[in-house]
Amino acid sequence: MNCYECDEPTPAVAVCQQCGVAVCKEHVRMSKEEVSEPVGPGPARTASARRVTCPVCDRAEHSKHP
């Protein structure tokens, strides 16, 4: 699978979690996201997870306009 964003065929290393396009090392956008899981009546257990997006979805998620 090749990167959707590149002009020439470049191997993809990830798939955008929002839109599903394949992206290469240059175009992949990674961020940290906290996820939590309820564990009975006590406090939820939290962990850090990776969030992978393409440049277009990353821009849309971080834009100031709704």
PDB file of N, CA, C, O and CB in Angstrom:
ATOM      1  N   MET A   1       0.849  -1.157   0.000  1.00  0.00           N
ATOM      2  CA  MET A   1       0.000   0.000   0.000  1.00  0.00           C
ATOM      3  C   MET A   1       0.904   1.232   0.000  1.00  0.00           C
ATOM      4  O   MET A   1       1.918   1.265   0.697  1.00  0.00           O
ATOM      5  CB  MET A   1      -0.971  -0.009   1.219  1.00  0.00           C
ATOM      6  N   ASN A   2       0.532   2.239  -0.781  1.00  0.00           N
ATOM      7  CA  ASN A   2       1.311   3.468  -0.878  1.00  0.00           C
ATOM      8  C   ASN A   2       0.600   4.641  -0.207  1.00  0.00           C
ATOM      9  O   ASN A   2      -0.612   4.621   0.010  1.00  0.00           O
ATOM     10  CB  ASN A   2       1.591   3.797  -2.337  1.00  0.00           C
ATOM     11  N   CYS A   3       1.394   5.660   0.113  1.00  0.00           N
ATOM     12  CA  CYS A   3       0.875   6.873   0.755  1.00  0.00           C
ATOM     13  C   CYS A   3      -0.059   7.609  -0.194  1.00  0.00           C
ATOM     14  O   CYS A   3       0.264   7.807  -1.366  1.00  0.00           O
ATOM     15  CB  CYS A   3       2.031   7.801   1.196  1.00  0.00           C
ATOM     16  N   TYR A   4      -1.202   8.008   0.309  1.00  0.00           N
ATOM     17  CA  TYR A   4      -2.191   8.752  -0.464  1.00  0.00           C
ATOM     18  C   TYR A   4      -1.725  10.184  -0.724  1.00  0.00           C
ATOM     19  O   TYR A   4      -2.094  10.774  -1.740  1.00  0.00           O
ATOM     20  CB  TYR A   4      -3.537   8.760   0.265  1.00  0.00           C
ATOM     21  N   GLU A   5      -0.927  10.746   0.170  1.00  0.00           N
ATOM     22  CA  GLU A   5      -0.516  12.142   0.079  1.00  0.00           C
ATOM     23  C   GLU A   5       0.678  12.384  -0.849  1.00  0.00           C
ATOM     24  O   GLU A   5       0.838  13.495  -1.353  1.00  0.00           O
ATOM     25  CB  GLU A   5      -0.186  12.646   1.442  1.00  0.00           C
ATOM     26  N   CYS A   6       1.508  11.384  -1.084  1.00  0.00           N
ATOM     27  CA  CYS A   6       2.721  11.556  -1.888  1.00  0.00           C
ATOM     28  C   CYS A   6       2.410  11.586  -3.387  1.00  0.00           C
ATOM     29  O   CYS A   6       1.483  10.927  -3.858  1.00  0.00           O
ATOM     30  CB  CYS A   6       3.714  10.431  -1.588  1.00  0.00           C
ATOM     31  N   ASP A   7       3.219  12.379  -4.135  1.00  0.00           N
ATOM     32  CA  ASP A   7       3.070  12.453  -5.583  1.00  0.00           C
ATOM     33  C   ASP A   7       3.640  11.210  -6.272  1.00  0.00           C
ATOM     34  O   ASP A   7       3.151  10.802  -7.325  1.00  0.00           O
ATOM     35  CB  ASP A   7       3.755  13.709  -6.116  1.00  0.00           C
ATOM     36  N   GLU A   8       4.667  10.616  -5.679  1.00  0.00           N
ATOM     37  CA  GLU A   8       5.289   9.402  -6.214  1.00  0.00           C
ATOM     38  C   GLU A   8       4.995   8.240  -5.267  1.00  0.00           C
ATOM     39  O   GLU A   8       4.775   8.461  -4.076  1.00  0.00           O
ATOM     40  CB  GLU A   8       6.834   9.592  -6.400  1.00  0.00           C
ATOM     41  N   PRO A   9       4.986   7.015  -5.772  1.00  0.00           N
ATOM     42  CA  PRO A   9       4.725   5.856  -4.898  1.00  0.00           C
ATOM     43  C   PRO A   9       5.701   5.785  -3.725  1.00  0.00           C
ATOM     44  O   PRO A   9       6.910   5.651  -3.919  1.00  0.00           O
ATOM     45  CB  PRO A   9       4.805   4.560  -5.705  1.00  0.00           C
ATOM     46  N   THR A  10       5.171   5.876  -2.520  1.00  0.00           N
ATOM     47  CA  THR A  10       5.949   5.792  -1.284  1.00  0.00           C
ATOM     48  C   THR A  10       5.228   4.828  -0.352  1.00  0.00           C
ATOM     49  O   THR A  10       4.030   4.982  -0.118  1.00  0.00           O
ATOM     50  CB  THR A  10       6.131   7.206  -0.613  1.00  0.00           C
ATOM     51  N   PRO A  11       5.943   3.828   0.188  1.00  0.00           N
ATOM     52  CA  PRO A  11       5.285   2.864   1.073  1.00  0.00           C
ATOM     53  C   PRO A  11       4.627   3.525   2.281  1.00  0.00           C
ATOM     54  O   PRO A  11       5.212   4.402   2.918  1.00  0.00           O
ATOM     55  CB  PRO A  11       6.288   1.834   1.545  1.00  0.00           C
ATOM     56  N   ALA A  12       3.420   3.100   2.584  1.00  0.00           N
ATOM     57  CA  ALA A  12       2.684   3.599   3.749  1.00  0.00           C
ATOM     58  C   ALA A  12       3.148   2.871   5.006  1.00  0.00           C
ATOM     59  O   ALA A  12       3.539   1.705   4.955  1.00  0.00           O
ATOM     60  CB  ALA A  12       1.154   3.422   3.554  1.00  0.00           C
ATOM     61  N   VAL A  13       3.099   3.570   6.126  1.00  0.00           N
ATOM     62  CA  VAL A  13       3.459   2.971   7.415  1.00  0.00           C
ATOM     63  C   VAL A  13       2.292   2.962   8.393  1.00  0.00           C
ATOM     64  O   VAL A  13       2.366   2.334   9.450  1.00  0.00           O
ATOM     65  CB  VAL A  13       4.629   3.718   8.029  1.00  0.00           C
ATOM     66  N   ALA A  14       1.200   3.667   8.039  1.00  0.00           N
ATOM     67  CA  ALA A  14       0.051   3.753   8.945  1.00  0.00           C
ATOM     68  C   ALA A  14      -1.206   4.084   8.157  1.00  0.00           C
ATOM     69  O   ALA A  14      -1.154   4.459   6.985  1.00  0.00           O
ATOM     70  CB  ALA A  14       0.293   4.814  10.044  1.00  0.00           C
ATOM     71  N   VAL A  15      -2.345   3.934   8.841  1.00  0.00           N
ATOM     72  CA  VAL A  15      -3.645   4.265   8.258  1.00  0.00           C
ATOM     73  C   VAL A  15      -4.332   5.263   9.194  1.00  0.00           C
ATOM     74  O   VAL A  15      -4.372   5.060  10.408  1.00  0.00           O
ATOM     75  CB  VAL A  15      -4.532   2.972   8.044  1.00  0.00           C
ATOM     76  N   CYS A  16      -4.868   6.335   8.620  1.00  0.00           N
ATOM     77  CA  CYS A  16      -5.542   7.367   9.406  1.00  0.00           C
ATOM     78  C   CYS A  16      -6.751   6.775  10.126  1.00  0.00           C
ATOM     79  O   CYS A  16      -7.570   6.092   9.513  1.00  0.00           O
ATOM     80  CB  CYS A  16      -5.975   8.545   8.503  1.00  0.00           C
ATOM     81  N   GLN A  17      -6.860   7.037  11.422  1.00  0.00           N
ATOM     82  CA  GLN A  17      -7.966   6.516  12.218  1.00  0.00           C
ATOM     83  C   GLN A  17      -9.277   7.230  11.919  1.00  0.00           C
ATOM     84  O   GLN A  17     -10.342   6.717  12.263  1.00  0.00           O
ATOM     85  CB  GLN A  17      -7.645   6.636  13.690  1.00  0.00           C
ATOM     86  N   GLN A  18      -9.227   8.399  11.289  1.00  0.00           N
ATOM     87  CA  GLN A  18     -10.427   9.148  10.963  1.00  0.00           C
ATOM     88  C   GLN A  18     -10.984   8.774   9.595  1.00  0.00           C
ATOM     89  O   GLN A  18     -12.144   8.376   9.487  1.00  0.00           O
ATOM     90  CB  GLN A  18     -10.140  10.628  11.013  1.00  0.00           C
ATOM     91  N   CYS A  19     -10.160   8.898   8.538  1.00  0.00           N
ATOM     92  CA  CYS A  19     -10.663   8.725   7.171  1.00  0.00           C
ATOM     93  C   CYS A  19     -10.199   7.446   6.494  1.00  0.00           C
ATOM     94  O   CYS A  19     -10.763   7.061   5.469  1.00  0.00           O
ATOM     95  CB  CYS A  19     -10.248   9.886   6.340  1.00  0.00           C
ATOM     96  N   GLY A  20      -9.186   6.776   7.037  1.00  0.00           N
ATOM     97  CA  GLY A  20      -8.760   5.492   6.497  1.00  0.00           C
ATOM     98  C   GLY A  20      -7.726   5.534   5.385  1.00  0.00           C
ATOM     99  O   GLY A  20      -7.413   4.487   4.819  1.00  0.00           O
ATOM    100  N   VAL A  21      -7.170   6.722   5.040  1.00  0.00           N
ATOM    101  CA  VAL A  21      -6.148   6.756   3.998  1.00  0.00           C
ATOM    102  C   VAL A  21      -4.813   6.283   4.556  1.00  0.00           C
ATOM    103  O   VAL A  21      -4.526   6.445   5.742  1.00  0.00           O
ATOM    104  CB  VAL A  21      -6.013   8.174   3.413  1.00  0.00           C
ATOM    105  N   ALA A  22      -4.005   5.697   3.684  1.00  0.00           N
ATOM    106  CA  ALA A  22      -2.671   5.243   4.052  1.00  0.00           C
ATOM    107  C   ALA A  22      -1.706   6.418   3.977  1.00  0.00           C
ATOM    108  O   ALA A  22      -1.805   7.243   3.069  1.00  0.00           O
ATOM    109  CB  ALA A  22      -2.203   4.086   3.132  1.00  0.00           C
ATOM    110  N   VAL A  23      -0.767   6.505   4.930  1.00  0.00           N
ATOM    111  CA  VAL A  23       0.210   7.589   4.952  1.00  0.00           C
ATOM    112  C   VAL A  23       1.610   7.050   5.232  1.00  0.00           C
ATOM    113  O   VAL A  23       1.781   6.033   5.903  1.00  0.00           O
ATOM    114  CB  VAL A  23      -0.175   8.637   6.004  1.00  0.00           C
ATOM    115  N   CYS A  24       2.614   7.766   4.696  1.00  0.00           N
ATOM    116  CA  CYS A  24       4.018   7.382   4.881  1.00  0.00           C
ATOM    117  C   CYS A  24       4.567   8.027   6.160  1.00  0.00           C
ATOM    118  O   CYS A  24       3.841   8.718   6.875  1.00  0.00           O
ATOM    119  CB  CYS A  24       4.874   7.802   3.646  1.00  0.00           C
ATOM    120  N   LYS A  25       5.863   7.791   6.440  1.00  0.00           N
ATOM    121  CA  LYS A  25       6.503   8.363   7.636  1.00  0.00           C
ATOM    122  C   LYS A  25       6.456   9.884   7.637  1.00  0.00           C
ATOM    123  O   LYS A  25       6.319  10.504   8.692  1.00  0.00           O
ATOM    124  CB  LYS A  25       7.951   7.899   7.731  1.00  0.00           C
ATOM    125  N   GLU A  26       6.570  10.486   6.455  1.00  0.00           N
ATOM    126  CA  GLU A  26       6.584  11.946   6.365  1.00  0.00           C
ATOM    127  C   GLU A  26       5.206  12.551   6.645  1.00  0.00           C
ATOM    128  O   GLU A  26       5.112  13.629   7.232  1.00  0.00           O
ATOM    129  CB  GLU A  26       7.067  12.379   4.984  1.00  0.00           C
ATOM    130  N   HIS A  27       4.157  11.878   6.236  1.00  0.00           N
ATOM    131  CA  HIS A  27       2.816  12.440   6.353  1.00  0.00           C
ATOM    132  C   HIS A  27       2.014  11.975   7.568  1.00  0.00           C
ATOM    133  O   HIS A  27       0.974  12.561   7.868  1.00  0.00           O
ATOM    134  CB  HIS A  27       2.058  12.117   5.135  1.00  0.00           C
ATOM    135  N   VAL A  28       2.460  10.954   8.263  1.00  0.00           N
ATOM    136  CA  VAL A  28       1.718  10.468   9.428  1.00  0.00           C
ATOM    137  C   VAL A  28       1.786  11.502  10.559  1.00  0.00           C
ATOM    138  O   VAL A  28       2.836  12.093  10.810  1.00  0.00           O
ATOM    139  CB  VAL A  28       2.281   9.099   9.906  1.00  0.00           C
ATOM    140  N   ARG A  29       0.672  11.704  11.221  1.00  0.00           N
ATOM    141  CA  ARG A  29       0.602  12.596  12.382  1.00  0.00           C
ATOM    142  C   ARG A  29       0.202  11.743  13.581  1.00  0.00           C
ATOM    143  O   ARG A  29      -0.861  11.122  13.594  1.00  0.00           O
ATOM    144  CB  ARG A  29      -0.422  13.784  12.150  1.00  0.00           C
ATOM    145  N   MET A  30       1.072  11.724  14.588  1.00  0.00           N
ATOM    146  CA  MET A  30       0.808  10.916  15.779  1.00  0.00           C
ATOM    147  C   MET A  30       0.656  11.831  16.983  1.00  0.00           C
ATOM    148  O   MET A  30       1.395  12.802  17.149  1.00  0.00           O
ATOM    149  CB  MET A  30       1.941   9.882  16.017  1.00  0.00           C
ATOM    150  N   SER A  31      -0.311  11.498  17.809  1.00  0.00           N
ATOM    151  CA  SER A  31      -0.513  12.235  19.055  1.00  0.00           C
ATOM    152  C   SER A  31      -0.860  11.242  20.152  1.00  0.00           C
ATOM    153  O   SER A  31      -1.165  10.081  19.883  1.00  0.00           O
ATOM    154  CB  SER A  31      -1.632  13.313  18.904  1.00  0.00           C
ATOM    155  N   LYS A  32      -0.808  11.713  21.386  1.00  0.00           N
ATOM    156  CA  LYS A  32      -1.115  10.856  22.525  1.00  0.00           C
ATOM    157  C   LYS A  32      -2.547  11.121  22.963  1.00  0.00           C
ATOM    158  O   LYS A  32      -2.988  12.269  23.010  1.00  0.00           O
ATOM    159  CB  LYS A  32      -0.121  11.098  23.697  1.00  0.00           C
ATOM    160  N   GLU A  33      -3.259  10.068  23.278  1.00  0.00           N
ATOM    161  CA  GLU A  33      -4.646  10.191  23.728  1.00  0.00           C
ATOM    162  C   GLU A  33      -4.819   9.345  24.987  1.00  0.00           C
ATOM    163  O   GLU A  33      -4.389   8.193  25.034  1.00  0.00           O
ATOM    164  CB  GLU A  33      -5.651   9.746  22.607  1.00  0.00           C
ATOM    165  N   GLU A  34      -5.441   9.914  25.984  1.00  0.00           N
ATOM    166  CA  GLU A  34      -5.701   9.179  27.220  1.00  0.00           C
ATOM    167  C   GLU A  34      -6.994   8.378  27.068  1.00  0.00           C
ATOM    168  O   GLU A  34      -8.027   8.919  26.672  1.00  0.00           O
ATOM    169  CB  GLU A  34      -5.793  10.150  28.437  1.00  0.00           C
ATOM    170  N   VAL A  35      -6.928   7.107  27.380  1.00  0.00           N
ATOM    171  CA  VAL A  35      -8.116   6.256  27.346  1.00  0.00           C
ATOM    172  C   VAL A  35      -8.349   5.718  28.754  1.00  0.00           C
ATOM    173  O   VAL A  35      -7.396   5.479  29.496  1.00  0.00           O
ATOM    174  CB  VAL A  35      -7.956   5.084  26.309  1.00  0.00           C
ATOM    175  N   SER A  36      -9.608   5.527  29.119  1.00  0.00           N
ATOM    176  CA  SER A  36      -9.909   5.016  30.447  1.00  0.00           C
ATOM    177  C   SER A  36     -10.870   3.842  30.347  1.00  0.00           C
ATOM    178  O   SER A  36     -11.659   3.729  29.410  1.00  0.00           O
ATOM    179  CB  SER A  36     -10.498   6.121  31.337  1.00  0.00           C
ATOM    180  N   GLU A  37     -10.776   2.986  31.333  1.00  0.00           N
ATOM    181  CA  GLU A  37     -11.604   1.782  31.378  1.00  0.00           C
ATOM    182  C   GLU A  37     -12.134   1.627  32.798  1.00  0.00           C
ATOM    183  O   GLU A  37     -11.356   1.584  33.751  1.00  0.00           O
ATOM    184  CB  GLU A  37     -10.797   0.510  30.933  1.00  0.00           C
ATOM    185  N   PRO A  38     -13.450   1.544  32.941  1.00  0.00           N
ATOM    186  CA  PRO A  38     -13.988   1.334  34.287  1.00  0.00           C
ATOM    187  C   PRO A  38     -13.592  -0.048  34.822  1.00  0.00           C
ATOM    188  O   PRO A  38     -13.644  -1.047  34.106  1.00  0.00           O
ATOM    189  CB  PRO A  38     -15.527   1.483  34.279  1.00  0.00           C
ATOM    190  N   VAL A  39     -13.199  -0.077  36.085  1.00  0.00           N
ATOM    191  CA  VAL A  39     -12.776  -1.335  36.704  1.00  0.00           C
ATOM    192  C   VAL A  39     -13.548  -1.530  37.997  1.00  0.00           C
ATOM    193  O   VAL A  39     -12.975  -1.449  39.084  1.00  0.00           O
ATOM    194  CB  VAL A  39     -11.240  -1.347  36.970  1.00  0.00           C
ATOM    195  N   GLY A  40     -14.832  -1.785  37.887  1.00  0.00           N
ATOM    196  CA  GLY A  40     -15.645  -1.989  39.075  1.00  0.00           C
ATOM    197  C   GLY A  40     -16.056  -0.679  39.705  1.00  0.00           C
ATOM    198  O   GLY A  40     -16.111   0.346  39.025  1.00  0.00           O
ATOM    199  N   PRO A  41     -16.349  -0.695  41.013  1.00  0.00           N
ATOM    200  CA  PRO A  41     -16.867   0.498  41.676  1.00  0.00           C
ATOM    201  C   PRO A  41     -15.806   1.570  41.952  1.00  0.00           C
ATOM    202  O   PRO A  41     -16.158   2.699  42.291  1.00  0.00           O
ATOM    203  CB  PRO A  41     -17.513   0.103  42.963  1.00  0.00           C
ATOM    204  N   GLY A  42     -14.545   1.247  41.818  1.00  0.00           N
ATOM    205  CA  GLY A  42     -13.483   2.225  42.098  1.00  0.00           C
ATOM    206  C   GLY A  42     -13.209   3.135  40.918  1.00  0.00           C
ATOM    207  O   GLY A  42     -13.979   3.175  39.959  1.00  0.00           O
ATOM    208  N   PRO A  43     -12.113   3.860  40.993  1.00  0.00           N
ATOM    209  CA  PRO A  43     -11.751   4.774  39.907  1.00  0.00           C
ATOM    210  C   PRO A  43     -11.389   4.008  38.623  1.00  0.00           C
ATOM    211  O   PRO A  43     -10.946   2.860  38.673  1.00  0.00           O
ATOM    212  CB  PRO A  43     -10.573   5.665  40.339  1.00  0.00           C
ATOM    213  N   ALA A  44     -11.584   4.658  37.499  1.00  0.00           N
ATOM    214  CA  ALA A  44     -11.271   4.044  36.208  1.00  0.00           C
ATOM    215  C   ALA A  44      -9.759   3.940  36.026  1.00  0.00           C
ATOM    216  O   ALA A  44      -9.000   4.763  36.538  1.00  0.00           O
ATOM    217  CB  ALA A  44     -11.899   4.854  35.052  1.00  0.00           C
ATOM    218  N   ARG A  45      -9.348   2.939  35.305  1.00  0.00           N
ATOM    219  CA  ARG A  45      -7.932   2.752  34.977  1.00  0.00           C
ATOM    220  C   ARG A  45      -7.661   3.532  33.688  1.00  0.00           C
ATOM    221  O   ARG A  45      -8.409   3.397  32.720  1.00  0.00           O
ATOM    222  CB  ARG A  45      -7.563   1.213  34.815  1.00  0.00           C
ATOM    223  N   THR A  46      -6.597   4.347  33.666  1.00  0.00           N
ATOM    224  CA  THR A  46      -6.267   5.126  32.474  1.00  0.00           C
ATOM    225  C   THR A  46      -4.918   4.704  31.923  1.00  0.00           C
ATOM    226  O   THR A  46      -4.050   4.218  32.649  1.00  0.00           O
ATOM    227  CB  THR A  46      -6.267   6.629  32.789  1.00  0.00           C
ATOM    228  N   ALA A  47      -4.762   4.906  30.605  1.00  0.00           N
ATOM    229  CA  ALA A  47      -3.506   4.591  29.933  1.00  0.00           C
ATOM    230  C   ALA A  47      -3.351   5.529  28.746  1.00  0.00           C
ATOM    231  O   ALA A  47      -4.334   6.062  28.231  1.00  0.00           O
ATOM    232  CB  ALA A  47      -3.462   3.097  29.479  1.00  0.00           C
ATOM    233  N   SER A  48      -2.112   5.725  28.316  1.00  0.00           N
ATOM    234  CA  SER A  48      -1.843   6.540  27.137  1.00  0.00           C
ATOM    235  C   SER A  48      -1.871   5.650  25.907  1.00  0.00           C
ATOM    236  O   SER A  48      -1.344   4.537  25.917  1.00  0.00           O
ATOM    237  CB  SER A  48      -0.479   7.272  27.259  1.00  0.00           C
ATOM    238  N   ALA A  49      -2.496   6.157  24.839  1.00  0.00           N
ATOM    239  CA  ALA A  49      -2.569   5.422  23.579  1.00  0.00           C
ATOM    240  C   ALA A  49      -2.140   6.346  22.448  1.00  0.00           C
ATOM    241  O   ALA A  49      -2.169   7.569  22.587  1.00  0.00           O
ATOM    242  CB  ALA A  49      -4.006   4.868  23.330  1.00  0.00           C
ATOM    243  N   ARG A  50      -1.745   5.754  21.336  1.00  0.00           N
ATOM    244  CA  ARG A  50      -1.380   6.544  20.164  1.00  0.00           C
ATOM    245  C   ARG A  50      -2.603   6.841  19.317  1.00  0.00           C
ATOM    246  O   ARG A  50      -3.487   5.997  19.171  1.00  0.00           O
ATOM    247  CB  ARG A  50      -0.325   5.818  19.329  1.00  0.00           C
ATOM    248  N   ARG A  51      -2.652   8.041  18.761  1.00  0.00           N
ATOM    249  CA  ARG A  51      -3.694   8.426  17.815  1.00  0.00           C
ATOM    250  C   ARG A  51      -2.993   8.755  16.510  1.00  0.00           C
ATOM    251  O   ARG A  51      -2.138   9.640  16.474  1.00  0.00           O
ATOM    252  CB  ARG A  51      -4.552   9.647  18.341  1.00  0.00           C
ATOM    253  N   VAL A  52      -3.341   8.054  15.435  1.00  0.00           N
ATOM    254  CA  VAL A  52      -2.699   8.214  14.141  1.00  0.00           C
ATOM    255  C   VAL A  52      -3.681   8.852  13.165  1.00  0.00           C
ATOM    256  O   VAL A  52      -4.789   8.352  12.972  1.00  0.00           O
ATOM    257  CB  VAL A  52      -2.194   6.854  13.604  1.00  0.00           C
ATOM    258  N   THR A  53      -3.265   9.968  12.547  1.00  0.00           N
ATOM    259  CA  THR A  53      -4.103  10.633  11.563  1.00  0.00           C
ATOM    260  C   THR A  53      -3.262  11.085  10.370  1.00  0.00           C
ATOM    261  O   THR A  53      -2.033  11.100  10.425  1.00  0.00           O
ATOM    262  CB  THR A  53      -4.831  11.830  12.194  1.00  0.00           C
ATOM    263  N   CYS A  54      -3.958  11.453   9.290  1.00  0.00           N
ATOM    264  CA  CYS A  54      -3.306  12.022   8.113  1.00  0.00           C
ATOM    265  C   CYS A  54      -3.228  13.539   8.315  1.00  0.00           C
ATOM    266  O   CYS A  54      -3.855  14.058   9.238  1.00  0.00           O
ATOM    267  CB  CYS A  54      -4.084  11.655   6.785  1.00  0.00           C
ATOM    268  N   PRO A  55      -2.477  14.262   7.479  1.00  0.00           N
ATOM    269  CA  PRO A  55      -2.367  15.713   7.654  1.00  0.00           C
ATOM    270  C   PRO A  55      -3.707  16.444   7.543  1.00  0.00           C
ATOM    271  O   PRO A  55      -3.929  17.420   8.260  1.00  0.00           O
ATOM    272  CB  PRO A  55      -1.412  16.270   6.633  1.00  0.00           C
ATOM    273  N   VAL A  56      -4.598  15.997   6.667  1.00  0.00           N
ATOM    274  CA  VAL A  56      -5.883  16.661   6.473  1.00  0.00           C
ATOM    275  C   VAL A  56      -6.754  16.519   7.718  1.00  0.00           C
ATOM    276  O   VAL A  56      -7.314  17.508   8.191  1.00  0.00           O
ATOM    277  CB  VAL A  56      -6.607  16.084   5.247  1.00  0.00           C
ATOM    278  N   CYS A  57      -6.878  15.316   8.252  1.00  0.00           N
ATOM    279  CA  CYS A  57      -7.685  15.105   9.457  1.00  0.00           C
ATOM    280  C   CYS A  57      -7.053  15.782  10.670  1.00  0.00           C
ATOM    281  O   CYS A  57      -7.767  16.310  11.524  1.00  0.00           O
ATOM    282  CB  CYS A  57      -7.860  13.606   9.727  1.00  0.00           C
ATOM    283  N   ASP A  58      -5.722  15.774  10.755  1.00  0.00           N
ATOM    284  CA  ASP A  58      -5.038  16.440  11.852  1.00  0.00           C
ATOM    285  C   ASP A  58      -5.344  17.933  11.837  1.00  0.00           C
ATOM    286  O   ASP A  58      -5.630  18.522  12.879  1.00  0.00           O
ATOM    287  CB  ASP A  58      -3.524  16.201  11.770  1.00  0.00           C
ATOM    288  N   ARG A  59      -5.283  18.540  10.663  1.00  0.00           N
ATOM    289  CA  ARG A  59      -5.610  19.969  10.532  1.00  0.00           C
ATOM    290  C   ARG A  59      -7.063  20.227  10.929  1.00  0.00           C
ATOM    291  O   ARG A  59      -7.354  21.193  11.635  1.00  0.00           O
ATOM    292  CB  ARG A  59      -5.360  20.455   9.082  1.00  0.00           C
ATOM    293  N   ALA A  60      -7.959  19.377  10.482  1.00  0.00           N
ATOM    294  CA  ALA A  60      -9.384  19.555  10.802  1.00  0.00           C
ATOM    295  C   ALA A  60      -9.634  19.427  12.304  1.00  0.00           C
ATOM    296  O   ALA A  60     -10.414  20.193  12.869  1.00  0.00           O
ATOM    297  CB  ALA A  60     -10.239  18.525  10.040  1.00  0.00           C
ATOM    298  N   GLU A  61      -8.981  18.470  12.949  1.00  0.00           N
ATOM    299  CA  GLU A  61      -9.173  18.272  14.385  1.00  0.00           C
ATOM    300  C   GLU A  61      -8.602  19.422  15.207  1.00  0.00           C
ATOM    301  O   GLU A  61      -9.096  19.699  16.300  1.00  0.00           O
ATOM    302  CB  GLU A  61      -8.533  16.967  14.819  1.00  0.00           C
ATOM    303  N   HIS A  62      -7.578  20.089  14.705  1.00  0.00           N
ATOM    304  CA  HIS A  62      -6.943  21.165  15.475  1.00  0.00           C
ATOM    305  C   HIS A  62      -7.332  22.556  14.993  1.00  0.00           C
ATOM    306  O   HIS A  62      -6.772  23.548  15.460  1.00  0.00           O
ATOM    307  CB  HIS A  62      -5.445  21.020  15.416  1.00  0.00           C
ATOM    308  N   SER A  63      -8.279  22.644  14.068  1.00  0.00           N
ATOM    309  CA  SER A  63      -8.722  23.964  13.617  1.00  0.00           C
ATOM    310  C   SER A  63      -9.601  24.599  14.686  1.00  0.00           C
ATOM    311  O   SER A  63     -10.200  23.898  15.501  1.00  0.00           O
ATOM    312  CB  SER A  63      -9.487  23.863  12.271  1.00  0.00           C
ATOM    313  N   LYS A  64      -9.677  25.900  14.682  1.00  0.00           N
ATOM    314  CA  LYS A  64     -10.477  26.597  15.681  1.00  0.00           C
ATOM    315  C   LYS A  64     -11.933  26.706  15.269  1.00  0.00           C
ATOM    316  O   LYS A  64     -12.771  27.132  16.063  1.00  0.00           O
ATOM    317  CB  LYS A  64      -9.914  27.973  15.931  1.00  0.00           C
ATOM    318  N   HIS A  65     -12.246  26.324  14.030  1.00  0.00           N
ATOM    319  CA  HIS A  65     -13.620  26.399  13.531  1.00  0.00           C
ATOM    320  C   HIS A  65     -14.301  25.044  13.704  1.00  0.00           C
ATOM    321  O   HIS A  65     -13.685  24.009  13.448  1.00  0.00           O
ATOM    322  CB  HIS A  65     -13.646  26.839  12.038  1.00  0.00           C
ATOM    323  N   PRO A  66     -15.573  25.033  14.140  1.00  0.00           N
ATOM    324  CA  PRO A  66     -16.289  23.767  14.323  1.00  0.00           C
ATOM    325  C   PRO A  66     -16.590  23.072  13.012  1.00  0.00           C
ATOM    326  O   PRO A  66     -17.187  21.995  13.006  1.00  0.00           O
ATOM    327  CB  PRO A  66     -17.574  24.002  15.068  1.00  0.00           C
TER     328      PRO A  66
END
